[in-house]
Amino acid sequence: MAELASTSTKPKHMAFTYLSPLKHDIVYPKITIKPCLAPKSHSSNPNFLNIVSPITSGKIHAATTNVTTKELSYQDEKFKTQEEALPAGLEEELMPKHVAFILDGNRRWAVEKGLPPMDGHAAMRITLRSILPLCSKLNIKSVSLYAFSTENWIRPTVEVDFLMEMYEDVLRNDTKELLSLGCRITLMGNKTKLPKSFQKVCTEIEEISKNNTGTHINYGINYSGKHDILQACRSITTKVKDGILVPNQINETHFKQELYTKTNEFPYPDLVIRTSGEIRLSNFMLWQMAYSELYFTKKYFPDFGEDDLIKALLAFQETRRRV
Ligand SMILES: CC(C)=CCC/C(C)=C/CC/C(C)=C/COP(=O)(O)OP(=O)(O)O
């Protein structure tokens, strides 16, 4: 038997289950990314698309992207050819009610193409412009996306600033199509640490879309699954202290109402899709994912196309047929 490398790389605790995840066609790419976040302007090159609109500041404008117009039009063409009917093999009654995405691999996508890592985030934005409307057209009731974890603050300041400003711009601009499709948009997590202008646009978009009955799109921002559980516990204990709840009567229904997702109106995810070959939940919706089907793909999120979403949904439906 091959020698295991060293004690420090061995897992401290292994858990076994008979049930394997829905699918994993994974090898473990262990790629070290050398941060290369220096702002770089491509405004003089007509092949480079400036993703960020003029409403954001010059700082981010300069840090924007190498993603080419060719890639954008490719995605748009795919989107235009999307038929109203369900793609072959998909069944409406087996559609997941709630898909949670852990989008990963943006920076690796860029670095492997010799681009600055932030171009990967800009490319992700383009991919989202086709994946989210498709979720809506497929009548998936809820979609959650892990946008920014409580741990992500340790990333280089220039990257954090880039993401905050890009997300704000996504909410201002890219959500127009989603709103026209009747989507409701919410953000879960501790928003108090976000830039004030971002907080404002979050409140506005939640307010504008609150009565929409189409796909509910929920972004996790400054979100942590453990923190979500802890803040629910605090809220429950306050209710106990105030005499509103009796400890031995607390049940799951009480508890889930205290989570960010208020899951009475927002079902638990039945499908989790994680891109980039990592097989982890990374502190996303831990309570809510207890029974979710897990789908892992090696593709980096910027390369995750509409066909890949359909493939994941087919795999999910295949599992549901067997249950
Ligand atoms: C409006 C709004 C809030 C939009 C958010 C959209 C969204 C879900 C963004 C996720 C961004 C992200 C940090 C991806 C992980 O790639 P990475 O940087 O970890 O790449 P790597 O795995 O290659 O390092």
The ligand as an SDF file (V2000), in Angstrom:
LIG
                    3D

 24 23  0  0  0  0  0  0  0  0999 V2000
  -26.0520   39.8920   -6.8550 C   0  0  0  0  0  0  0  0  0  0  0  0
  -25.1660   38.9100   -6.2310 C   0  0  0  0  0  0  0  0  0  0  0  0
  -25.0490   38.9550   -4.7670 C   0  0  0  0  0  0  0  0  0  0  0  0
  -24.5190   38.0240   -7.0420 C   0  0  0  0  0  0  0  0  0  0  0  0
  -23.6510   36.9600   -6.5590 C   0  0  0  0  0  0  0  0  0  0  0  0
  -23.3530   35.9220   -7.5800 C   0  0  0  0  0  0  0  0  0  0  0  0
  -22.5620   34.7750   -6.9720 C   0  0  0  0  0  0  0  0  0  0  0  0
  -23.3220   33.6210   -6.5420 C   0  0  0  0  0  0  0  0  0  0  0  0
  -21.2130   34.8480   -6.8430 C   0  0  0  0  0  0  0  0  0  0  0  0
  -20.2730   33.8160   -6.3200 C   0  0  0  0  0  0  0  0  0  0  0  0
  -18.8570   34.3550   -6.4320 C   0  0  0  0  0  0  0  0  0  0  0  0
  -17.7450   33.5010   -5.9350 C   0  0  0  0  0  0  0  0  0  0  0  0
  -16.9450   34.0600   -4.8300 C   0  0  0  0  0  0  0  0  0  0  0  0
  -17.4570   32.3140   -6.5150 C   0  0  0  0  0  0  0  0  0  0  0  0
  -16.3830   31.4150   -6.1190 C   0  0  0  0  0  0  0  0  0  0  0  0
  -15.2580   31.4860   -6.9920 O   0  0  0  0  0  0  0  0  0  0  0  0
  -13.8180   31.6340   -6.3590 P   0  0  0  0  0  0  0  0  0  0  0  0
  -13.4520   33.0800   -6.2950 O   0  0  0  0  0  0  0  0  0  0  0  0
  -13.8280   30.9720   -5.0020 O   0  0  0  0  0  0  0  0  0  0  0  0
  -12.8990   30.9090   -7.3850 O   0  0  0  0  0  0  0  0  0  0  0  0
  -11.8370   29.7640   -7.0560 P   0  0  0  0  0  0  0  0  0  0  0  0
  -12.6140   28.6160   -6.4690 O   0  0  0  0  0  0  0  0  0  0  0  0
  -11.2650   29.4390   -8.3860 O   0  0  0  0  0  0  0  0  0  0  0  0
  -10.8500   30.3670   -6.1120 O   0  0  0  0  0  0  0  0  0  0  0  0
  1  2  1  0
  2  3  1  0
  2  4  2  0
  4  5  1  0
  5  6  1  0
  6  7  1  0
  7  8  1  0
  7  9  2  0
  9 10  1  0
 10 11  1  0
 11 12  1  0
 12 13  1  0
 12 14  2  0
 14 15  1  0
 15 16  1  0
 16 17  1  0
 17 18  2  0
 17 19  1  0
 17 20  1  0
 20 21  1  0
 21 22  2  0
 21 23  1  0
 21 24  1  0
M  END
$$$$
